[in-house]
Amino acid sequence: MKLLPSASQIPTRTLFVARDGQYFSLSGAERIDLSTKGPLRRIFRAIVTAHRECPRRGLSVSAVFDAGWFGERAAPDALAGRVYSAISKLRRLGLGDVLVRSEAGYLLDPRCCVIEEGPLLLRREPTTIIQPVVPARMAS
């Protein structure tokens, strides 16, 4: 006997995102370009990454600030103001239905199906070239 998922587990929206956070499209709507919006792109990427790792894990205000403005320092009120402004902007750009705040922090609605598109981001490892050793008597 197979159990059907409960209504709270069925995806309600589909969010298509670039693997690098450059753009998103919600349920087939117009693609929203974040390529020139550095802090918004980095915040969006951090929220998508948290969703992939654990759909109910939220990011705190300080974690969102660190994602958007890595290495910068700000007074608590200024920090919170920047984060609230950035989250508000992301919602106005089209994420209003799926970008939520809970006790866990800022997160994508756990019922949102996230599909990452685009090329895989591969980290290039340094290459070591080994020169063959030729015995002296064979070299001449």
N, CA and C atoms as an extended XYZ file, in Angstrom:
420
Properties=species:S:1:pos:R:3:atomname:S:1:resname:S:1:resid:I:1 pbc="F F F"
N         0.844       -1.169        0.000 N   MET     1
C         0.000        0.000        0.000 CA  MET     1
C         0.897        1.242        0.000 C   MET     1
N         0.651        2.155       -0.927 N   LYS     2
C         1.433        3.375       -1.042 CA  LYS     2
C         0.674        4.527       -0.434 C   LYS     2
N         1.356        5.287        0.412 N   LEU     3
C         0.720        6.452        1.017 CA  LEU     3
C         0.935        7.671        0.142 C   LEU     3
N        -0.101        8.439       -0.041 N   LEU     4
C         0.003        9.674       -0.788 CA  LEU     4
C         0.577       10.757        0.119 C   LEU     4
N         1.327       11.703       -0.452 N   PRO     5
C         1.856       12.778        0.382 CA  PRO     5
C         0.729       13.661        0.900 C   PRO     5
N         0.967       14.249        2.052 N   SER     6
C        -0.042       15.168        2.593 CA  SER     6
C        -0.020       16.452        1.776 C   SER     6
N        -1.068       17.242        1.895 N   ALA     7
C        -1.175       18.485        1.128 CA  ALA     7
C        -0.014       19.430        1.425 C   ALA     7
N         0.528       19.380        2.632 N   SER     8
C         1.637       20.275        2.989 CA  SER     8
C         2.949       19.858        2.334 C   SER     8
N         3.004       18.659        1.733 N   GLN     9
C         4.228       18.182        1.101 CA  GLN     9
C         4.208       18.325       -0.421 C   GLN     9
N         3.071       18.650       -0.988 N   ILE    10
C         2.959       18.780       -2.434 CA  ILE    10
C         3.462       20.158       -2.854 C   ILE    10
N         4.395       20.210       -3.819 N   PRO    11
C         4.912       21.513       -4.254 CA  PRO    11
C         3.793       22.405       -4.784 C   PRO    11
N         3.839       23.666       -4.370 N   THR    12
C         2.813       24.608       -4.803 CA  THR    12
C         3.318       25.512       -5.922 C   THR    12
N         4.611       25.744       -5.968 N   ARG    13
C         5.226       26.603       -6.988 CA  ARG    13
C         6.529       25.961       -7.416 C   ARG    13
N         6.969       26.298       -8.619 N   THR    14
C         8.263       25.842       -9.113 CA  THR    14
C         9.133       27.063       -9.354 C   THR    14
N        10.313       27.048       -8.778 N   LEU    15
C        11.260       28.140       -8.916 CA  LEU    15
C        12.456       27.637       -9.712 C   LEU    15
N        12.639       28.209      -10.905 N   PHE    16
C        13.789       27.884      -11.738 CA  PHE    16
C        14.870       28.903      -11.431 C   PHE    16
N        16.060       28.436      -11.098 N   VAL    17
C        17.148       29.344      -10.735 CA  VAL    17
C        18.421       28.966      -11.473 C   VAL    17
N        19.233       29.961      -11.767 N   ALA    18
C        20.564       29.694      -12.308 CA  ALA    18
C        21.422       29.174      -11.173 C   ALA    18
N        22.258       28.219      -11.465 N   ARG    19
C        23.129       27.659      -10.421 CA  ARG    19
C        23.978       28.717       -9.743 C   ARG    19
N        24.333       29.761      -10.483 N   ASP    20
C        25.173       30.812       -9.918 CA  ASP    20
C        24.362       31.981       -9.366 C   ASP    20
N        23.026       31.871       -9.378 N   GLY    21
C        22.180       32.915       -8.816 CA  GLY    21
C        21.965       34.106       -9.732 C   GLY    21
N        22.354       34.011      -10.992 N   GLN    22
C        22.244       35.139      -11.913 CA  GLN    22
C        20.801       35.498      -12.265 C   GLN    22
N        19.894       34.524      -12.195 N   TYR    23
C        18.498       34.792      -12.538 CA  TYR    23
C        17.584       33.785      -11.856 C   TYR    23
N        16.291       34.088      -11.885 N   PHE    24
C        15.275       33.137      -11.436 CA  PHE    24
C        14.004       33.364      -12.228 C   PHE    24
N        13.157       32.369      -12.219 N   SER    25
C        11.839       32.445      -12.852 CA  SER    25
C        10.895       31.610      -11.993 C   SER    25
N         9.786       32.185      -11.611 N   LEU    26
C         8.844       31.491      -10.739 CA  LEU    26
C         7.672       30.956      -11.551 C   LEU    26
N         7.507       29.640      -11.540 N   SER    27
C         6.402       28.950      -12.218 CA  SER    27
C         6.198       29.415      -13.657 C   SER    27
N         7.283       29.507      -14.405 N   GLY    28
C         7.204       29.835      -15.818 CA  GLY    28
C         7.001       31.306      -16.141 C   GLY    28
N         7.022       32.157      -15.147 N   ALA    29
C         6.869       33.601      -15.388 CA  ALA    29
C         8.153       34.146      -16.019 C   ALA    29
N         8.180       35.427      -16.253 N   GLU    30
C         9.335       36.100      -16.844 CA  GLU    30
C        10.598       35.852      -16.013 C   GLU    30
N        11.723       35.687      -16.707 N   ARG    31
C        13.012       35.493      -16.034 CA  ARG    31
C        13.473       36.825      -15.444 C   ARG    31
N        13.845       36.802      -14.173 N   ILE    32
C        14.322       37.994      -13.483 CA  ILE    32
C        15.846       37.926      -13.396 C   ILE    32
N        16.505       38.946      -13.925 N   ASP    33
C        17.955       38.999      -13.990 CA  ASP    33
C        18.527       39.644      -12.724 C   ASP    33
N        19.400       38.924      -12.044 N   LEU    34
C        20.077       39.446      -10.850 CA  LEU    34
C        21.571       39.649      -11.096 C   LEU    34
N        22.009       39.516      -12.338 N   SER    35
C        23.444       39.532      -12.626 CA  SER    35
C        24.129       40.839      -12.240 C   SER    35
N        23.403       41.954      -12.248 N   THR    36
C        24.019       43.239      -11.904 CA  THR    36
C        23.665       43.691      -10.490 C   THR    36
N        23.010       42.827       -9.747 N   LYS    37
C        22.570       43.170       -8.389 CA  LYS    37
C        23.337       42.308       -7.392 C   LYS    37
N        24.615       42.629       -7.184 N   GLY    38
C        25.519       41.813       -6.373 CA  GLY    38
C        24.973       41.317       -5.049 C   GLY    38
N        24.631       42.210       -4.108 N   PRO    39
C        24.137       41.732       -2.816 CA  PRO    39
C        22.850       40.898       -2.931 C   PRO    39
N        21.930       41.316       -3.796 N   LEU    40
C        20.680       40.549       -3.950 CA  LEU    40
C        20.974       39.164       -4.504 C   LEU    40
N        21.869       39.083       -5.487 N   ARG    41
C        22.223       37.796       -6.083 CA  ARG    41
C        22.853       36.873       -5.041 C   ARG    41
N        23.764       37.422       -4.233 N   ARG    42
C        24.440       36.591       -3.222 CA  ARG    42
C        23.467       36.146       -2.124 C   ARG    42
N        22.560       37.012       -1.726 N   ILE    43
C        21.546       36.642       -0.720 CA  ILE    43
C        20.632       35.566       -1.282 C   ILE    43
N        20.164       35.775       -2.501 N   PHE    44
C        19.289       34.792       -3.151 CA  PHE    44
C        19.988       33.437       -3.243 C   PHE    44
N        21.255       33.440       -3.661 N   ARG    45
C        22.022       32.199       -3.779 CA  ARG    45
C        22.133       31.492       -2.421 C   ARG    45
N        22.383       32.252       -1.355 N   ALA    46
C        22.498       31.662       -0.012 CA  ALA    46
C        21.175       31.043        0.430 C   ALA    46
N        20.066       31.702        0.127 N   ILE    47
C        18.753       31.173        0.509 CA  ILE    47
C        18.434       29.906       -0.286 C   ILE    47
N        18.773       29.882       -1.577 N   VAL    48
C        18.559       28.686       -2.403 CA  VAL    48
C        19.429       27.537       -1.905 C   VAL    48
N        20.679       27.834       -1.560 N   THR    49
C        21.585       26.799       -1.051 CA  THR    49
C        21.055       26.212        0.257 C   THR    49
N        20.579       27.062        1.146 N   ALA    50
C        20.010       26.585        2.411 CA  ALA    50
C        18.783       25.710        2.140 C   ALA    50
N        17.967       26.099        1.165 N   HIS    51
C        16.778       25.312        0.808 CA  HIS    51
C        17.181       23.936        0.276 C   HIS    51
N        18.239       23.891       -0.548 N   ARG    52
C        18.682       22.617       -1.104 CA  ARG    52
C        19.193       21.698       -0.007 C   ARG    52
N        19.941       22.259        0.944 N   GLU    53
C        20.531       21.444        2.004 CA  GLU    53
C        19.497       20.978        3.017 C   GLU    53
N        18.542       21.837        3.337 N   CYS    54
C        17.490       21.497        4.297 CA  CYS    54
C        16.322       22.459        4.074 C   CYS    54
N        15.244       22.002        3.433 N   PRO    55
C        14.152       22.894        3.039 CA  PRO    55
C        13.510       23.714        4.164 C   PRO    55
N        13.665       23.327        5.384 N   ARG    56
C        13.041       24.086        6.478 CA  ARG    56
C        14.054       24.933        7.249 C   ARG    56
N        15.291       24.980        6.750 N   ARG    57
C        16.335       25.758        7.414 CA  ARG    57
C        16.298       27.200        6.919 C   ARG    57
N        16.190       28.105        7.858 N   GLY    58
C        16.174       29.518        7.505 CA  GLY    58
C        17.506       30.170        7.793 C   GLY    58
N        17.688       31.353        7.237 N   LEU    59
C        18.899       32.129        7.484 CA  LEU    59
C        18.560       33.288        8.406 C   LEU    59
N        19.363       33.482        9.420 N   SER    60
C        19.166       34.589       10.351 CA  SER    60
C        19.480       35.906        9.647 C   SER    60
N        19.110       37.009       10.271 N   VAL    61
C        19.397       38.328        9.713 CA  VAL    61
C        20.902       38.496        9.514 C   VAL    61
N        21.697       38.072       10.489 N   SER    62
C        23.149       38.230       10.353 CA  SER    62
C        23.706       37.325        9.250 C   SER    62
N        23.144       36.125        9.067 N   ALA    63
C        23.597       35.237        7.995 CA  ALA    63
C        23.253       35.828        6.627 C   ALA    63
N        22.085       36.447        6.521 N   VAL    64
C        21.702       37.100        5.266 CA  VAL    64
C        22.639       38.269        4.993 C   VAL    64
N        22.952       39.053        6.023 N   PHE    65
C        23.878       40.177        5.862 CA  PHE    65
C        25.243       39.685        5.401 C   PHE    65
N        25.749       38.631        6.038 N   ASP    66
C        27.053       38.080        5.656 CA  ASP    66
C        27.057       37.590        4.214 C   ASP    66
N        25.945       37.017        3.769 N   ALA    67
C        25.855       36.540        2.385 CA  ALA    67
C        25.891       37.709        1.405 C   ALA    67
N        25.182       38.767        1.715 N   GLY    68
C        25.085       39.901        0.805 CA  GLY    68
C        26.255       40.849        0.848 C   GLY    68
N        26.822       41.043        2.025 N   TRP    69
C        27.883       42.035        2.208 CA  TRP    69
C        29.045       41.415        2.979 C   TRP    69
N        29.561       40.319        2.467 N   PHE    70
C        30.615       39.562        3.127 CA  PHE    70
C        31.785       40.468        3.502 C   PHE    70
N        32.186       40.377        4.759 N   GLY    71
C        33.340       41.116        5.234 CA  GLY    71
C        33.047       42.522        5.711 C   GLY    71
N        31.861       43.028        5.452 N   GLU    72
C        31.509       44.376        5.907 CA  GLU    72
C        31.006       44.315        7.341 C   GLU    72
N        31.138       45.434        8.022 N   ARG    73
C        30.637       45.548        9.386 CA  ARG    73
C        29.593       46.647        9.398 C   ARG    73
N        28.615       46.473       10.270 N   ALA    74
C        27.572       47.491       10.392 CA  ALA    74
C        26.981       47.409       11.792 C   ALA    74
N        26.474       48.537       12.251 N   ALA    75
C        25.758       48.552       13.531 CA  ALA    75
C        24.520       47.671       13.382 C   ALA    75
N        24.049       47.066       14.470 N   PRO    76
C        22.904       46.156       14.384 CA  PRO    76
C        21.685       46.744       13.659 C   PRO    76
N        21.361       48.004       13.923 N   ASP    77
C        20.206       48.609       13.255 CA  ASP    77
C        20.441       48.772       11.762 C   ASP    77
N        21.637       49.201       11.376 N   ALA    78
C        21.960       49.372        9.962 CA  ALA    78
C        21.985       48.019        9.251 C   ALA    78
N        22.556       47.024        9.925 N   LEU    79
C        22.611       45.665        9.389 CA  LEU    79
C        21.200       45.155        9.116 C   LEU    79
N        20.327       45.271       10.094 N   ALA    80
C        18.945       44.802        9.941 CA  ALA    80
C        18.227       45.584        8.846 C   ALA    80
N        18.465       46.887        8.763 N   GLY    81
C        17.827       47.703        7.736 CA  GLY    81
C        18.221       47.280        6.337 C   GLY    81
N        19.509       46.985        6.136 N   ARG    82
C        19.962       46.521        4.821 CA  ARG    82
C        19.312       45.195        4.454 C   ARG    82
N        19.256       44.286        5.428 N   VAL    83
C        18.670       42.967        5.173 CA  VAL    83
C        17.184       43.104        4.848 C   VAL    83
N        16.431       43.861        5.647 N   TYR    84
C        15.003       44.022        5.395 CA  TYR    84
C        14.762       44.642        4.027 C   TYR    84
N        15.591       45.610        3.652 N   SER    85
C        15.464       46.260        2.356 CA  SER    85
C        15.741       45.271        1.220 C   SER    85
N        16.770       44.467        1.359 N   ALA    86
C        17.128       43.489        0.322 CA  ALA    86
C        16.047       42.417        0.177 C   ALA    86
N        15.543       41.917        1.295 N   ILE    87
C        14.491       40.900        1.254 CA  ILE    87
C        13.234       41.490        0.612 C   ILE    87
N        12.898       42.721        0.966 N   SER    88
C        11.748       43.393        0.380 CA  SER    88
C        11.911       43.532       -1.136 C   SER    88
N        13.097       43.882       -1.578 N   LYS    89
C        13.374       44.023       -3.019 CA  LYS    89
C        13.227       42.684       -3.724 C   LYS    89
N        13.761       41.596       -3.142 N   LEU    90
C        13.618       40.269       -3.743 CA  LEU    90
C        12.145       39.871       -3.845 C   LEU    90
N        11.376       40.193       -2.836 N   ARG    91
C         9.934       39.899       -2.882 CA  ARG    91
C         9.252       40.689       -3.988 C   ARG    91
N         9.599       41.968       -4.123 N   ARG    92
C         8.995       42.802       -5.180 CA  ARG    92
C         9.402       42.328       -6.572 C   ARG    92
N        10.576       41.745       -6.693 N   LEU    93
C        11.038       41.227       -7.979 CA  LEU    93
C        10.308       39.948       -8.397 C   LEU    93
N         9.535       39.370       -7.492 N   GLY    94
C         8.757       38.192       -7.863 CA  GLY    94
C         8.789       37.038       -6.894 C   GLY    94
N         9.559       37.147       -5.820 N   LEU    95
C         9.661       36.043       -4.863 CA  LEU    95
C         8.690       36.175       -3.692 C   LEU    95
N         7.759       37.123       -3.774 N   GLY    96
C         6.850       37.395       -2.663 CA  GLY    96
C         6.089       36.186       -2.153 C   GLY    96
N         5.706       35.282       -3.063 N   ASP    97
C         4.917       34.114       -2.661 CA  ASP    97
C         5.760       33.012       -2.030 C   ASP    97
N         7.055       32.998       -2.316 N   VAL    98
C         7.865       31.863       -1.858 CA  VAL    98
C         8.970       32.227       -0.870 C   VAL    98
N         9.318       33.498       -0.757 N   LEU    99
C        10.347       33.926        0.198 CA  LEU    99
C         9.657       34.325        1.494 C   LEU    99
N         9.802       33.487        2.502 N   VAL   100
C         9.055       33.681        3.746 CA  VAL   100
C         9.996       33.863        4.925 C   VAL   100
N         9.431       34.341        5.997 N   ARG   101
C        10.169       34.466        7.263 CA  ARG   101
C         9.442       33.617        8.288 C   ARG   101
N        10.207       32.854        9.036 N   SER   102
C         9.647       32.029       10.101 CA  SER   102
C        10.538       32.162       11.324 C   SER   102
N        10.258       31.365       12.334 N   GLU   103
C        11.111       31.355       13.522 CA  GLU   103
C        12.544       30.986       13.159 C   GLU   103
N        12.696       30.184       12.088 N   ALA   104
C        14.024       29.738       11.654 CA  ALA   104
C        14.777       30.823       10.900 C   ALA   104
N        14.084       31.863       10.455 N   GLY   105
C        14.720       32.931        9.694 CA  GLY   105
C        14.106       33.052        8.312 C   GLY   105
N        14.877       33.579        7.371 N   TYR   106
C        14.402       33.734        5.989 CA  TYR   106
C        14.655       32.448        5.224 C   TYR   106
N        13.636       31.989        4.490 N   LEU   107
C        13.754       30.759        3.737 CA  LEU   107
C        12.764       30.737        2.591 C   LEU   107
N        12.985       29.813        1.671 N   LEU   108
C        12.004       29.568        0.624 CA  LEU   108
C        10.940       28.650        1.205 C   LEU   108
N         9.713       28.859        0.801 N   ASP   109
C         8.614       27.999        1.235 CA  ASP   109
C         9.029       26.546        1.004 C   ASP   109
N         8.990       25.696        2.023 N   PRO   110
C         9.411       24.303        1.865 CA  PRO   110
C         8.622       23.546        0.798 C   PRO   110
N         7.421       24.041        0.468 N   ARG   111
C         6.617       23.393       -0.578 CA  ARG   111
C         7.024       23.840       -1.973 C   ARG   111
N         7.961       24.748       -2.069 N   CYS   112
C         8.434       25.255       -3.358 CA  CYS   112
C         9.425       24.260       -3.955 C   CYS   112
N         9.201       23.874       -5.189 N   CYS   113
C        10.121       22.986       -5.894 CA  CYS   113
C        11.163       23.853       -6.591 C   CYS   113
N        12.426       23.689       -6.232 N   VAL   114
C        13.505       24.495       -6.805 CA  VAL   114
C        14.262       23.650       -7.821 C   VAL   114
N        14.348       24.171       -9.039 N   ILE   115
C        15.077       23.499      -10.108 CA  ILE   115
C        16.227       24.400      -10.521 C   ILE   115
N        17.436       23.893      -10.322 N   GLU   116
C        18.615       24.671      -10.686 CA  GLU   116
C        19.010       24.319      -12.110 C   GLU   116
N        19.228       25.372      -12.922 N   GLU   117
C        19.582       25.163      -14.315 CA  GLU   117
C        20.911       25.818      -14.624 C   GLU   117
N        21.451       25.457      -15.751 N   GLY   118
C        22.713       26.041      -16.180 CA  GLY   118
C        23.856       25.085      -15.954 C   GLY   118
N        25.034       25.500      -16.387 N   PRO   119
C        26.199       24.612      -16.263 CA  PRO   119
C        26.575       24.384      -14.807 C   PRO   119
N        27.094       23.215      -14.556 N   LEU   120
C        27.599       22.922      -13.214 CA  LEU   120
C        28.809       23.786      -12.949 C   LEU   120
N        28.907       24.243      -11.723 N   LEU   121
C        30.077       25.025      -11.331 CA  LEU   121
C        31.124       24.068      -10.793 C   LEU   121
N        32.147       23.848      -11.575 N   LEU   122
C        33.200       22.925      -11.166 CA  LEU   122
C        34.403       23.720      -10.701 C   LEU   122
N        34.969       23.291       -9.625 N   ARG   123
C        36.168       23.939       -9.106 CA  ARG   123
C        37.369       23.296       -9.773 C   ARG   123
N        38.187       24.103      -10.346 N   ARG   124
C        39.368       23.586      -11.024 CA  ARG   124
C        40.485       23.364      -10.010 C   ARG   124
N        40.973       22.157       -9.980 N   GLU   125
C        42.064       21.810       -9.073 CA  GLU   125
C        43.389       22.100       -9.759 C   GLU   125
N        44.404       22.512       -8.992 N   PRO   126
C        45.713       22.745       -9.608 CA  PRO   126
C        46.259       21.448      -10.211 C   PRO   126
N        46.888       21.577      -11.346 N   THR   127
C        47.425       20.418      -12.042 CA  THR   127
C        48.930       20.342      -11.825 C   THR   127
N        49.400       19.153      -11.544 N   THR   128
C        50.835       18.923      -11.403 CA  THR   128
C        51.299       18.151      -12.625 C   THR   128
N        52.257       18.699      -13.333 N   ILE   129
C        52.792       18.025      -14.512 CA  ILE   129
C        54.060       17.295      -14.092 C   ILE   129
N        54.081       16.015      -14.354 N   ILE   130
C        55.238       15.195      -13.995 CA  ILE   130
C        56.036       14.951      -15.264 C   ILE   130
N        57.276       15.393      -15.252 N   GLN   131
C        58.166       15.199      -16.389 CA  GLN   131
C        58.769       13.800      -16.300 C   GLN   131
N        58.765       13.096      -17.430 N   PRO   132
C        59.379       11.759      -17.394 CA  PRO   132
C        60.884       11.875      -17.172 C   PRO   132
N        61.402       10.955      -16.439 N   VAL   133
C        62.838       10.918      -16.165 CA  VAL   133
C        63.479       10.032      -17.222 C   VAL   133
N        64.423       10.610      -17.966 N   VAL   134
C        65.108        9.855      -19.016 CA  VAL   134
C        66.512        9.567      -18.521 C   VAL   134
N        66.913        8.288      -18.459 N   PRO   135
C        68.275        7.979      -18.027 CA  PRO   135
C        69.298        8.662      -18.943 C   PRO   135
N        70.426        9.056      -18.372 N   ALA   136
C        71.461        9.809      -19.099 CA  ALA   136
C        71.940        9.072      -20.338 C   ALA   136
N        72.107        7.777      -20.287 N   ARG   137
C        72.644        7.061      -21.430 CA  ARG   137
C        71.649        7.014      -22.591 C   ARG   137
N        70.332        7.201      -22.298 N   MET   138
C        69.336        7.177      -23.357 CA  MET   138
C        69.121        8.579      -23.941 C   MET   138
N        69.531        9.590      -23.209 N   ALA   139
C        69.306       10.962      -23.639 CA  ALA   139
C        70.192       11.346      -24.800 C   ALA   139
N        71.360       10.713      -24.975 N   SER   140
C        72.246       11.112      -26.043 CA  SER   140
C        72.032       10.392      -27.320 C   SER   140
